[in-house]
Amino acid sequence: MPSAPSPSAPDFWSFSLDFYGRPGVAETCLALQDSHGLDVNLVLYCCWRGDILSEAQIQAAIDLTAPWRADIVQPLRALRRRLKPGFPPFPDAGVQGLRKRIADTELEAERLQQQALDALARQGGPVPLPSRSAAMANLRLLAALCDAEDSASQLDQLASHLD
């Protein structure tokens, strides 16, 4: 009798929405982004992958997403952040409406980046369910590749949310 297939991870976007919504995860991800320059989508990718990735696999994910992040996501984020309340001399309601539309576009750009990462991951077959031990190993390697080794305590804290 054939064995039942092992369960595989949900799609990357669904995982990210659930995981990012857990208490403390969003704050940790944003701190890793703002203080250490780590791409939140790559951080989440390392948490989502239930297998321990090689340097080549993480580098492939970085290489796949770097142009999109640099040319699309980061400029949208910078523009959104500049449009804070009280941006003179324009009416605040109009500026905040524009800011909201840019935020929605930024989120859509991140969803598209995650779709590309999901497809990359599934080229090798099903993605195993997320695990804390795999996340910790993957996050440490990502930090090393991105010269962010000083983020280790925050990365460990993030992986602990997988329990």
Secondary structure, DSSP 8 states (H G I E B T S, - for coil): -------B---HHHHHHHHHTSTTHHHHHHHHHHHH---HHHHHHHHH--S---HHHHHHHHHHHHHHIIIIIHHHHHHHHH--TT-TTS-HHHHHHHHHHHHHHHHHHHHHHHHHHHHHHHTTS--B---HHHHHHHHHHHHHHTT-GGGHHHHHHHHGGG-
